[in-house]
Amino acid sequence: MELYLLAALILVYLVTVLMLDKHTVRRIWTLAFIGAYILTAVAIVFVRIYHQTVLLGANPLNWYYLLYLFGSIAVVLGVVNLWIYRKSLWQIIWAKPVENQNKE
């Protein structure tokens, strides 16, 4: 399943690169990453609030535990990266694309 998802996203990326300008491609994929980050954060919050049995498997290092652990790490690293690159992200999302500077 994950391989199909990866292949589909690569295909969509190639189509966007070939058909759109660089600024629009950056905007689309940055917003997609932020959306995926928010969705992951919300899922982890729901697991934490409703006390799902993710961490109570028979095997202490089961796959759900690893998924929860690395999802939590990804959320924290995402917050740090959003803070570090806040000016660049603001420009990607809200700035107008720059036309060719070399017009004569």
GUDREN-180299 format. One record per atom (N, C-alpha, C, O): atom name; residue number from 0; y, z negated, x; residue in one letter. Coordinates in pm, 1 decimal. Each point is the difference from the previous one (the first is absolute). Layout:
@atom CA	n NUM	py Y	pz Z	px X	res A
...
! end
This chain:
@atom N	n 0	py -119.6	pz 0.0	px 82.1	res M
@atom CA	n 0	py 119.6	pz 0.0	px -82.1	res M
@atom C	n 0	py 125.8	pz 0.0	px 86.3	res M
@atom O	n 0	py 94.0	pz 74.7	px -27.2	res M
@atom N	n 1	py -92.0	pz -157.3	px 130.1	res E
@atom CA	n 1	py 117.4	pz -8.7	px 85.3	res E
@atom C	n 1	py 23.5	pz 130.1	px 74.9	res E
@atom O	n 1	py 114.6	pz 37.6	px 24.2	res E
@atom N	n 2	py -222.5	pz 31.7	px 12.9	res L
@atom CA	n 2	py 16.1	pz 126.2	px 70.5	res L
@atom C	n 2	py 62.7	pz 106.4	px -89.6	res L
@atom O	n 2	py 80.6	pz 80.5	px 46.6	res L
@atom N	n 3	py -117.0	pz -79.6	px -174.7	res Y
@atom CA	n 3	py 61.8	pz 93.4	px -93.9	res Y
@atom C	n 3	py 148.0	pz -30.6	px -17.2	res Y
@atom O	n 3	py 82.5	pz 91.3	px -5.8	res Y
@atom N	n 4	py -49.1	pz -218.3	px -2.2	res L
@atom CA	n 4	py 139.8	pz -39.8	px -12.6	res L
@atom C	n 4	py 79.0	pz 40.2	px 124.3	res L
@atom O	n 4	py 111.2	pz 51.6	px -10.9	res L
@atom N	n 5	py -168.3	pz -75.2	px 128.6	res L
@atom CA	n 5	py 65.0	pz 37.9	px 124.8	res L
@atom C	n 5	py 18.7	pz 151.1	px 7.5	res L
@atom O	n 5	py 107.3	pz 47.0	px 37.8	res L
@atom N	n 6	py -209.5	pz 29.2	px -72.9	res A
@atom CA	n 6	py 9.8	pz 145.9	px 2.6	res A
@atom C	n 6	py 106.4	pz 49.6	px -98.1	res A
@atom O	n 6	py 75.6	pz 91.9	px 31.8	res A
@atom N	n 7	py -69.5	pz -152.1	px -150.3	res A
@atom CA	n 7	py 99.3	pz 40.4	px -99.1	res A
@atom C	n 7	py 141.8	pz -30.3	px 48.8	res A
@atom O	n 7	py 90.2	pz 81.8	px -17.7	res A
@atom N	n 8	py -70.3	pz -197.5	px 78.1	res L
@atom CA	n 8	py 133.5	pz -34.2	px 49.9	res L
@atom C	n 8	py 41.0	pz 89.0	px 116.9	res L
@atom O	n 8	py 117.3	pz 35.1	px 12.7	res L
@atom N	n 9	py -211.5	pz 1.3	px 71.7	res I
@atom CA	n 9	py 31.2	pz 92.8	px 109.9	res I
@atom C	n 9	py 39.0	pz 136.5	px -56.7	res I
@atom O	n 9	py 94.1	pz 62.9	px 48.5	res I
@atom N	n 10	py -165.7	pz -17.5	px -150.2	res L
@atom CA	n 10	py 32.6	pz 127.4	px -63.4	res L
@atom C	n 10	py 139.4	pz -4.8	px -64.6	res L
@atom O	n 10	py 78.5	pz 93.7	px 14.7	res L
@atom N	n 11	py -48.6	pz -201.5	px -85.2	res V
@atom CA	n 11	py 132.6	pz -13.5	px -61.4	res V
@atom C	n 11	py 107.7	pz -5.6	px 108.4	res V
@atom O	n 11	py 107.8	pz 57.0	px -17.1	res V
@atom N	n 12	py -135.6	pz -124.7	px 127.4	res Y
@atom CA	n 12	py 96.2	pz -5.8	px 109.7	res Y
@atom C	n 12	py 25.3	pz 139.3	px 56.4	res Y
@atom O	n 12	py 115.1	pz 38.0	px 21.5	res Y
@atom N	n 13	py -220.0	pz 37.7	px 2.5	res L
@atom CA	n 13	py 17.1	pz 135.1	px 53.8	res L
@atom C	n 13	py 80.1	pz 89.0	px -95.4	res L
@atom O	n 13	py 84.3	pz 78.4	px 43.6	res L
@atom N	n 14	py -110.7	pz -90.9	px -172.4	res V
@atom CA	n 14	py 74.9	pz 78.8	px -98.0	res V
@atom C	n 14	py 147.2	pz -39.2	px 1.1	res V
@atom O	n 14	py 86.9	pz 87.0	px -4.6	res V
@atom N	n 15	py -57.8	pz -216.3	px 10.8	res T
@atom CA	n 15	py 140.0	pz -42.9	px 1.1	res T
@atom C	n 15	py 70.4	pz 42.5	px 127.7	res T
@atom O	n 15	py 117.6	pz 36.1	px -3.5	res T
@atom N	n 16	py -187.5	pz -39.7	px 116.1	res V
@atom CA	n 16	py 61.6	pz 40.6	px 126.3	res V
@atom C	n 16	py 33.3	pz 148.7	px -2.2	res V
@atom O	n 16	py 105.0	pz 41.4	px 49.1	res V
@atom N	n 17	py -193.8	pz 38.0	px -105.7	res L
@atom CA	n 17	py 21.6	pz 144.4	px -2.5	res L
@atom C	n 17	py 105.2	pz 43.3	px -102.5	res L
@atom O	n 17	py 64.5	pz 103.2	px 18.5	res L
@atom N	n 18	py -46.3	pz -179.7	px -125.3	res M
@atom CA	n 18	py 86.6	pz 45.4	px -108.8	res M
@atom C	n 18	py 135.6	pz -70.4	px -8.1	res M
@atom O	n 18	py 91.8	pz 52.2	px -63.3	res M
@atom N	n 19	py -76.9	pz -168.6	px 125.4	res L
@atom CA	n 19	py 123.0	pz -77.5	px -14.3	res L
@atom C	n 19	py 66.5	pz -20.0	px 135.0	res L
@atom O	n 19	py -62.5	pz 17.9	px 104.5	res L
@atom N	n 20	py 190.7	pz -55.3	px -107.6	res D
@atom CA	n 20	py 70.1	pz -28.5	px 125.3	res D
@atom C	n 20	py -43.1	pz -136.4	px 54.9	res D
@atom O	n 20	py -60.8	pz -80.9	px -70.1	res D
@atom N	n 21	py 93.6	pz 58.5	px 194.9	res K
@atom CA	n 21	py -45.8	pz -120.1	px 71.6	res K
@atom C	n 21	py 49.0	pz -129.0	px -65.1	res K
@atom O	n 21	py -75.0	pz -97.2	px -9.4	res K
@atom N	n 22	py 198.5	pz 95.8	px -34.8	res H
@atom CA	n 22	py 56.9	pz -121.8	px -60.9	res H
@atom C	n 22	py -72.9	pz -36.3	px -130.3	res H
@atom O	n 22	py -28.8	pz -117.0	px -25.1	res H
@atom N	n 23	py -0.2	pz 216.7	px -56.0	res T
@atom CA	n 23	py -69.5	pz -24.8	px -126.5	res T
@atom C	n 23	py -142.6	pz -49.0	px 24.8	res T
@atom O	n 23	py -48.8	pz -87.9	px -71.0	res T
@atom N	n 24	py -17.4	pz 144.2	px 171.1	res V
@atom CA	n 24	py -136.2	pz -44.7	px 34.1	res V
@atom C	n 24	py 2.6	pz -145.8	px 44.1	res V
@atom O	n 24	py -84.2	pz -79.5	px -41.7	res V
@atom N	n 25	py 180.8	pz 44.7	px 126.0	res R
@atom CA	n 25	py 10.9	pz -140.5	px 43.6	res R
@atom C	n 25	py 27.2	pz -92.0	px -118.3	res R
@atom O	n 25	py -56.8	pz -108.8	px -8.9	res R
@atom N	n 26	py 143.1	pz 152.2	px -81.4	res R
@atom CA	n 26	py 33.0	pz -82.0	px -116.7	res R
@atom C	n 26	py -123.1	pz -21.0	px -87.7	res R
@atom O	n 26	py -27.4	pz -112.5	px -41.9	res R
@atom N	n 27	py -46.1	pz 218.4	px 13.9	res I
@atom CA	n 27	py -119.4	pz -9.8	px -85.7	res I
@atom C	n 27	py -103.3	pz -93.3	px 60.6	res I
@atom O	n 27	py -51.2	pz -88.5	px -68.5	res I
@atom N	n 28	py 20.1	pz 107.1	px 196.1	res W
@atom CA	n 28	py -106.8	pz -78.6	px 60.7	res W
@atom C	n 28	py 43.4	pz -142.9	px 30.7	res W
@atom O	n 28	py -83.6	pz -90.4	px 0.3	res W
@atom N	n 29	py 211.5	pz 68.1	px 25.2	res T
@atom CA	n 29	py 47.6	pz -137.6	px 17.0	res T
@atom C	n 29	py -6.8	pz -74.7	px -131.8	res T
@atom O	n 29	py -43.1	pz -115.2	px -3.8	res T
@atom N	n 30	py 85.5	pz 180.0	px -105.4	res L
@atom CA	n 30	py -7.9	pz -64.3	px -131.0	res L
@atom C	n 30	py -145.2	pz -22.6	px -42.0	res L
@atom O	n 30	py -30.5	pz -100.1	px -64.7	res L
@atom N	n 31	py -59.3	pz 191.7	px 100.7	res A
@atom CA	n 31	py -141.9	pz -18.7	px -30.3	res A
@atom C	n 31	py -54.9	pz -120.9	px 75.8	res A
@atom O	n 31	py -77.6	pz -78.0	px -55.4	res A
@atom N	n 32	py 117.6	pz 62.1	px 181.9	res F
@atom CA	n 32	py -44.7	pz -115.3	px 77.2	res F
@atom C	n 32	py 53.8	pz -129.7	px -58.2	res F
@atom O	n 32	py -72.9	pz -98.8	px -9.6	res F
@atom N	n 33	py 199.1	pz 98.2	px -29.2	res I
@atom CA	n 33	py 58.6	pz -120.6	px -58.7	res I
@atom C	n 33	py -68.3	pz -33.0	px -131.8	res I
@atom O	n 33	py -24.5	pz -117.0	px -29.5	res I
@atom N	n 34	py -6.5	pz 219.2	px -50.2	res G
@atom CA	n 34	py -72.5	pz -22.3	px -125.7	res G
@atom C	n 34	py -139.3	pz -57.9	px 22.7	res G
@atom O	n 34	py -42.6	pz -90.8	px -71.4	res G
@atom N	n 35	py -28.0	pz 143.7	px 170.9	res A
@atom CA	n 35	py -132.5	pz -53.7	px 31.7	res A
@atom C	n 35	py 10.1	pz -143.3	px 50.7	res A
@atom O	n 35	py -85.4	pz -83.2	px -30.6	res A
@atom N	n 36	py 188.9	pz 54.6	px 107.6	res Y
@atom CA	n 36	py 22.0	pz -135.4	px 49.5	res Y
@atom C	n 36	py 25.0	pz -96.7	px -116.1	res Y
@atom O	n 36	py -55.6	pz -109.8	px -2.9	res Y
@atom N	n 37	py 138.6	pz 150.8	px -91.6	res I
@atom CA	n 37	py 29.8	pz -86.0	px -114.8	res I
@atom C	n 37	py -125.3	pz -22.0	px -83.8	res I
@atom O	n 37	py -25.8	pz -111.8	px -44.7	res I
@atom N	n 38	py -51.3	pz 216.0	px 23.2	res L
@atom CA	n 38	py -123.8	pz -12.5	px -77.0	res L
@atom C	n 38	py -98.6	pz -95.2	px 67.2	res L
@atom O	n 38	py -64.1	pz -80.8	px -67.3	res L
@atom N	n 39	py 51.8	pz 89.9	px 199.3	res T
@atom CA	n 39	py -87.3	pz -91.9	px 73.1	res T
@atom C	n 39	py 49.6	pz -143.6	px -11.8	res T
@atom O	n 39	py -79.2	pz -91.8	px -21.4	res T
@atom N	n 40	py 209.2	pz 72.4	px 35.3	res A
@atom CA	n 40	py 56.3	pz -134.8	px -10.3	res A
@atom C	n 40	py -23.2	pz -58.8	px -138.0	res A
@atom O	n 40	py -35.4	pz -117.3	px -11.9	res A
@atom N	n 41	py 54.7	pz 196.9	px -93.0	res V
@atom CA	n 41	py -22.0	pz -48.5	px -136.1	res V
@atom C	n 41	py -146.4	pz -34.9	px -21.6	res V
@atom O	n 41	py -30.5	pz -101.7	px -62.2	res V
@atom N	n 42	py -60.3	pz 184.1	px 112.3	res A
@atom CA	n 42	py -143.3	pz -28.2	px -14.8	res A
@atom C	n 42	py -37.5	pz -130.5	px 69.9	res A
@atom O	n 42	py -77.0	pz -79.3	px -54.1	res A
@atom N	n 43	py 130.5	pz 56.6	px 172.9	res I
@atom CA	n 43	py -30.3	pz -123.4	px 72.3	res I
@atom C	n 43	py 59.3	pz -121.0	px -72.4	res I
@atom O	n 43	py -62.3	pz -106.1	px -4.2	res I
@atom N	n 44	py 180.7	pz 121.2	px -52.2	res V
@atom CA	n 44	py 60.2	pz -110.4	px -76.0	res V
@atom C	n 44	py -85.9	pz -32.9	px -121.6	res V
@atom O	n 44	py -23.0	pz -117.5	px -28.6	res V
@atom N	n 45	py -25.2	pz 219.3	px -43.8	res F
@atom CA	n 45	py -86.7	pz -25.2	px -115.5	res F
@atom C	n 45	py -129.3	pz -69.1	px 40.5	res F
@atom O	n 45	py -46.4	pz -90.6	px -69.2	res F
@atom N	n 46	py -11.5	pz 132.4	px 180.2	res V
@atom CA	n 46	py -122.5	pz -65.6	px 48.1	res V
@atom C	n 46	py 28.3	pz -145.6	px 33.0	res V
@atom O	n 46	py -80.5	pz -88.3	px -29.5	res V
@atom N	n 47	py 195.2	pz 64.2	px 90.6	res R
@atom CA	n 47	py 35.8	pz -137.1	px 39.3	res R
@atom C	n 47	py 33.1	pz -87.0	px -121.1	res R
@atom O	n 47	py -42.5	pz -115.4	px -6.3	res R
@atom N	n 48	py 116.9	pz 168.5	px -88.6	res I
@atom CA	n 48	py 43.3	pz -78.4	px -116.7	res I
@atom C	n 48	py -117.3	pz -32.4	px -91.5	res I
@atom O	n 48	py -15.3	pz -113.9	px -44.0	res I
@atom N	n 49	py -67.6	pz 214.2	px 15.4	res Y
@atom CA	n 49	py -108.2	pz -20.4	px -96.4	res Y
@atom C	n 49	py -128.1	pz -52.6	px 63.6	res Y
@atom O	n 49	py -102.1	pz -11.3	px -67.9	res Y
@atom N	n 50	py 105.5	pz -20.7	px 195.2	res H
@atom CA	n 50	py -110.9	pz -63.3	px 71.3	res H
@atom C	n 50	py -130.3	pz 76.5	px -20.8	res H
@atom O	n 50	py -101.9	pz -57.0	px -39.0	res H
@atom N	n 51	py 107.4	pz 185.4	px 65.7	res Q
@atom CA	n 51	py -120.9	pz 81.8	px -9.6	res Q
@atom C	n 51	py -99.8	pz -46.4	px 105.7	res Q
@atom O	n 51	py 37.2	pz -66.5	px 96.6	res Q
@atom N	n 52	py -161.0	pz 101.2	px -115.3	res T
@atom CA	n 52	py -105.6	pz -46.1	px 90.3	res T
@atom C	n 52	py -17.1	pz 93.1	px 119.5	res T
@atom O	n 52	py -112.0	pz 24.4	px 44.7	res T
@atom N	n 53	py 221.8	pz 26.6	px 6.1	res V
@atom CA	n 53	py -6.5	pz 90.9	px 113.3	res V
@atom C	n 53	py -50.6	pz -71.4	px 124.2	res V
@atom O	n 53	py -75.3	pz 57.7	px 78.4	res V
@atom N	n 54	py 115.0	pz -179.7	px -60.1	res L
@atom CA	n 54	py -34.2	pz -70.9	px 122.7	res L
@atom C	n 54	py -124.5	pz -87.8	px -14.7	res L
@atom O	n 54	py -32.4	pz -75.1	px 92.0	res L
@atom N	n 55	py -37.2	pz 82.6	px -203.8	res L
@atom CA	n 55	py -112.6	pz -89.9	px -22.8	res L
@atom C	n 55	py -132.7	pz 73.6	px -5.9	res L
@atom O	n 55	py -80.6	pz -26.4	px -89.2	res L
@atom N	n 56	py 56.2	pz 117.2	px 180.9	res G
@atom CA	n 56	py -127.3	pz 72.0	px 1.8	res G
@atom C	n 56	py -105.6	pz -79.2	px 74.1	res G
@atom O	n 56	py 30.5	pz -100.4	px 64.5	res G
@atom N	n 57	py -154.2	pz 145.1	px -73.4	res A
@atom CA	n 57	py -109.3	pz -66.6	px 70.4	res A
@atom C	n 57	py 16.7	pz 15.2	px 150.5	res A
@atom O	n 57	py -29.9	pz -92.2	px 75.9	res A
@atom N	n 58	py 76.0	pz 204.8	px -34.1	res N
@atom CA	n 58	py 22.7	pz 25.6	px 141.4	res N
@atom C	n 58	py 146.9	pz -31.4	px 31.0	res N
@atom O	n 58	py 89.2	pz 58.8	px -61.1	res N
@atom N	n 59	py -62.6	pz -150.3	px 154.7	res P
@atom CA	n 59	py 138.7	pz -38.9	px 23.6	res P
@atom C	n 59	py 89.3	pz 114.7	px 48.5	res P
@atom O	n 59	py 121.5	pz -5.2	px -19.5	res P
@atom N	n 60	py -177.4	pz 106.2	px 80.9	res L
@atom CA	n 60	py 80.0	pz 113.6	px 45.0	res L
@atom C	n 60	py -35.9	pz 123.9	px -81.6	res L
@atom O	n 60	py -28.8	pz 105.4	px 56.6	res L
@atom N	n 61	py 30.5	pz -117.5	px -187.6	res N
@atom CA	n 61	py -32.9	pz 115.8	px -81.7	res N
@atom C	n 61	py 116.4	pz 98.8	px -0.7	res N
@atom O	n 61	py 108.1	pz -29.4	px 51.0	res N
@atom N	n 62	py -131.4	pz 145.5	px -108.7	res W
@atom CA	n 62	py 100.2	pz 106.6	px 3.8	res W
@atom C	n 62	py 123.7	pz -35.6	px -79.9	res W
@atom O	n 62	py 109.9	pz 41.6	px 36.8	res W
@atom N	n 63	py -123.5	pz -116.3	px -143.6	res Y
@atom CA	n 63	py 117.8	pz -37.3	px -77.8	res Y
@atom C	n 63	py 92.5	pz -91.3	px 79.7	res Y
@atom O	n 63	py 122.4	pz 9.8	px -9.6	res Y
@atom N	n 64	py -182.1	pz -97.8	px 87.4	res Y
@atom CA	n 64	py 80.5	pz -87.5	px 83.7	res Y
@atom C	n 64	py 77.5	pz 82.2	px 102.6	res Y
@atom O	n 64	py 119.2	pz -22.6	px 20.8	res Y
@atom N	n 65	py -187.1	pz 118.2	px 43.3	res L
@atom CA	n 65	py 67.3	pz 83.6	px 98.9	res L
@atom C	n 65	py 109.9	pz 84.6	px -64.4	res L
@atom O	n 65	py 106.9	pz 18.4	px 58.2	res L
@atom N	n 66	py -133.8	pz 32.9	px -178.1	res L
@atom CA	n 66	py 100.0	pz 77.6	px -71.4	res L
@atom C	n 66	py 121.8	pz -86.1	px -33.0	res L
@atom O	n 66	py 113.7	pz 43.4	px 18.3	res L
@atom N	n 67	py -137.1	pz -163.7	px -66.3	res Y
@atom CA	n 67	py 108.5	pz -92.4	px -31.6	res Y
@atom C	n 67	py 78.7	pz -36.5	px 125.6	res Y
@atom O	n 67	py 123.1	pz -1.5	px -1.4	res Y
@atom N	n 68	py -194.5	pz -27.8	px 109.5	res L
@atom CA	n 68	py 64.5	pz -39.3	px 125.0	res L
@atom C	n 68	py 88.2	pz 111.1	px 54.8	res L
@atom O	n 68	py 117.1	pz -22.5	px 30.3	res L
@atom N	n 69	py -172.9	pz 142.3	px -17.6	res F
@atom CA	n 69	py 78.2	pz 109.2	px 57.6	res F
@atom C	n 69	py 106.0	pz 51.1	px -96.4	res F
@atom O	n 69	py 103.2	pz 50.7	px 44.0	res F
@atom N	n 70	py -125.8	pz -62.8	px -173.1	res G
@atom CA	n 70	py 105.5	pz 31.9	px -96.5	res G
@atom C	n 70	py 116.9	pz -95.9	px 13.9	res G
@atom O	n 70	py 115.7	pz 41.8	px -6.1	res G
@atom N	n 71	py -144.6	pz -169.1	px 24.6	res S
@atom CA	n 71	py 106.3	pz -99.5	px 18.7	res S
@atom C	n 71	py 76.8	pz 25.3	px 129.0	res S
@atom O	n 71	py 122.6	pz -9.9	px 2.8	res S
@atom N	n 72	py -194.7	pz 42.3	px 103.4	res I
@atom CA	n 72	py 65.7	pz 31.5	px 126.8	res I
@atom C	n 72	py 87.8	pz 122.8	px -15.3	res I
@atom O	n 72	py 110.8	pz 3.6	px 53.4	res I
@atom N	n 73	py -158.9	pz 98.0	px -126.3	res A
@atom CA	n 73	py 78.7	pz 122.5	px -21.0	res A
@atom C	n 73	py 127.3	pz -29.8	px -77.6	res A
@atom O	n 73	py 104.5	pz 58.5	px 28.5	res A
@atom N	n 74	py -111.3	pz -148.0	px -125.6	res V
@atom CA	n 74	py 119.6	pz -35.3	px -77.3	res V
@atom C	n 74	py 102.1	pz -69.2	px 89.2	res V
@atom O	n 74	py 118.8	pz 31.7	px -6.3	res V
@atom N	n 75	py -162.7	pz -124.5	px 88.2	res V
@atom CA	n 75	py 92.9	pz -71.3	px 88.7	res V
@atom C	n 75	py 60.4	pz 96.2	px 102.3	res V
@atom O	n 75	py 120.6	pz -3.4	px 24.3	res V
@atom N	n 76	py -203.1	pz 88.9	px 35.7	res L
@atom CA	n 76	py 52.6	pz 97.5	px 95.2	res L
@atom C	n 76	py 93.4	pz 99.7	px -68.7	res L
@atom O	n 76	py 96.6	pz 46.6	px 60.5	res L
@atom N	n 77	py -124.7	pz -14.4	px -184.5	res G
@atom CA	n 77	py 87.9	pz 89.0	px -75.3	res G
@atom C	n 77	py 136.7	pz -60.8	px -20.4	res G
@atom O	n 77	py 101.1	pz 69.1	px 12.4	res G
@atom N	n 78	py -96.2	pz -197.4	px -43.5	res V
@atom CA	n 78	py 129.6	pz -68.3	px -16.0	res V
@atom C	n 78	py 77.9	pz 1.7	px 130.9	res V
@atom O	n 78	py 120.4	pz 25.8	px 0.7	res V
@atom N	n 79	py -188.6	pz -53.0	px 109.4	res V
@atom CA	n 79	py 66.4	pz 1.8	px 130.5	res V
@atom C	n 79	py 52.0	pz 140.3	px 31.3	res V
@atom O	n 79	py 113.4	pz 15.5	px 45.2	res V
@atom N	n 80	py -196.1	pz 86.8	px -69.2	res N
@atom CA	n 80	py 42.9	pz 137.7	px 27.6	res N
@atom C	n 80	py 113.4	pz 43.6	px -91.5	res N
@atom O	n 80	py 90.9	pz 70.3	px 44.2	res N
@atom N	n 81	py -94.4	pz -110.6	px -170.5	res L
@atom CA	n 81	py 110.7	pz 33.4	px -89.3	res L
@atom C	n 81	py 129.8	pz -62.2	px 49.3	res L
@atom O	n 81	py 106.4	pz 60.8	px -11.0	res L
@atom N	n 82	py -114.8	pz -181.6	px 65.2	res W
@atom CA	n 82	py 119.9	pz -64.8	px 52.2	res W
@atom C	n 82	py 48.5	pz 70.0	px 127.2	res W
@atom O	n 82	py 119.8	pz 23.5	px 15.8	res W
@atom N	n 83	py -210.9	pz 9.3	px 73.8	res I
@atom CA	n 83	py 38.8	pz 62.8	px 126.6	res I
@atom C	n 83	py 61.9	pz 137.9	px -23.8	res I
@atom O	n 83	py 100.9	pz 34.5	px 61.5	res I
@atom N	n 84	py -161.0	pz 43.3	px -150.0	res Y
@atom CA	n 84	py 43.9	pz 137.9	px -21.1	res Y
@atom C	n 84	py 81.8	pz 17.0	px -127.5	res Y
@atom O	n 84	py 0.4	pz 108.2	px -58.7	res Y
@atom N	n 85	py 68.4	pz -212.4	px 15.3	res R
@atom CA	n 85	py 71.7	pz 4.3	px -127.2	res R
@atom C	n 85	py 110.1	pz 105.4	px -0.3	res R
@atom O	n 85	py 19.3	pz 66.4	px -101.9	res R
@atom N	n 86	py 53.7	pz -48.4	px 212.1	res K
@atom CA	n 86	py 106.8	pz 100.2	px 3.4	res K
@atom C	n 86	py -56.7	pz 141.1	px -3.5	res K
@atom O	n 86	py 53.0	pz 86.9	px -69.3	res K
@atom N	n 87	py -160.1	pz -64.0	px 143.6	res S
@atom CA	n 87	py -62.8	pz 132.5	px -0.1	res S
@atom C	n 87	py -58.5	pz 32.0	px -136.6	res S
@atom O	n 87	py 13.6	pz 112.2	px -48.8	res S
@atom N	n 88	py -78.8	pz -210.3	px -13.4	res L
@atom CA	n 88	py -56.0	pz 21.8	px -132.5	res L
@atom C	n 88	py 110.3	pz 27.7	px -102.1	res L
@atom O	n 88	py -15.7	pz 85.2	px -87.4	res L
@atom N	n 89	py 125.6	pz -156.2	px 98.6	res W
@atom CA	n 89	py 112.0	pz 21.7	px -90.7	res W
@atom C	n 89	py 51.2	pz 143.5	px 13.1	res W
@atom O	n 89	py 30.2	pz 65.3	px -100.0	res W
@atom N	n 90	py -20.9	pz -16.8	px 224.0	res Q
@atom CA	n 90	py 46.4	pz 137.1	px 22.1	res Q
@atom C	n 90	py -100.5	pz 102.1	px -51.5	res Q
@atom O	n 90	py 39.8	pz 100.9	px -58.1	res Q
@atom N	n 91	py -168.5	pz -124.9	px 78.1	res I
@atom CA	n 91	py -101.2	pz 93.9	px -47.7	res I
@atom C	n 91	py 2.3	pz 9.2	px -151.8	res I
@atom O	n 91	py -8.7	pz 109.1	px -56.3	res I
@atom N	n 92	py 20.4	pz -223.6	px -9.8	res I
@atom CA	n 92	py -10.3	pz -1.7	px -145.7	res I
@atom C	n 92	py 129.1	pz 46.8	px -66.2	res I
@atom O	n 92	py -6.4	pz 77.5	px -95.5	res I
@atom N	n 93	py 122.2	pz -120.9	px 141.7	res W
@atom CA	n 93	py 124.1	pz 23.2	px -73.5	res W
@atom C	n 93	py 92.2	pz 105.3	px 59.7	res W
@atom O	n 93	py 88.7	pz 49.3	px -69.6	res W
@atom N	n 94	py -106.9	pz -13.2	px 197.1	res A
@atom CA	n 94	py 91.6	pz 96.2	px 61.4	res A
@atom C	n 94	py -29.2	pz 141.7	px -48.6	res A
@atom O	n 94	py -112.7	pz 33.2	px -36.7	res A
@atom N	n 95	py 215.2	pz 47.6	px 37.6	res K
@atom CA	n 95	py -15.4	pz 140.6	px -35.7	res K
@atom C	n 95	py -57.1	pz 74.0	px 121.2	res K
@atom O	n 95	py 32.1	pz -34.1	px 113.8	res K
@atom N	n 96	py -116.8	pz 135.5	px -137.3	res P
@atom CA	n 96	py -52.8	pz 75.5	px 114.8	res P
@atom C	n 96	py 111.9	pz 74.6	px 71.9	res P
@atom O	n 96	py 91.2	pz 53.5	px -63.1	res P
@atom N	n 97	py -99.3	pz -50.9	px 194.2	res V
@atom CA	n 97	py 100.4	pz 66.0	px 81.5	res V
@atom C	n 97	py -37.2	pz 148.5	px 7.5	res V
@atom O	n 97	py -113.6	pz 35.9	px 31.0	res V
@atom N	n 98	py 211.6	pz 48.1	px -59.9	res E
@atom CA	n 98	py -22.3	pz 145.2	px 10.5	res E
@atom C	n 98	py 0.6	pz 38.9	px 146.7	res E
@atom O	n 98	py 31.5	pz -82.0	px 86.2	res E
@atom N	n 99	py -65.8	pz 205.1	px -57.8	res N
@atom CA	n 99	py -3.5	pz 47.7	px 138.0	res N
@atom C	n 99	py 134.4	pz -20.9	px 68.0	res N
@atom O	n 99	py 103.4	pz 42.4	px -51.5	res N
@atom N	n 100	py -104.8	pz -106.5	px 164.8	res Q
@atom CA	n 100	py 120.7	pz -28.7	px 75.7	res Q
@atom C	n 100	py 42.9	pz 122.7	px 80.6	res Q
@atom O	n 100	py 115.3	pz 7.1	px 42.6	res Q
@atom N	n 101	py -203.2	pz 87.8	px -21.1	res N
@atom CA	n 101	py 23.7	pz 111.2	px 91.2	res N
@atom C	n 101	py 57.4	pz 123.2	px -71.1	res N
@atom O	n 101	py -8.7	pz 109.8	px 54.9	res N
@atom N	n 102	py 64.7	pz -122.9	px -170.0	res K
@atom CA	n 102	py 54.8	pz 115.5	px -72.5	res K
@atom C	n 102	py 118.4	pz 56.1	px 76.2	res K
@atom O	n 102	py 87.1	pz -73.9	px 46.0	res K
@atom N	n 103	py -85.2	pz 206.4	px -33.3	res E
@atom CA	n 103	py 110.6	pz 63.2	px 72.9	res E
@atom C	n 103	py 72.9	pz 98.7	px -88.1	res E
@atom O	n 103	py 96.1	pz 62.9	px 44.2	res E
! end
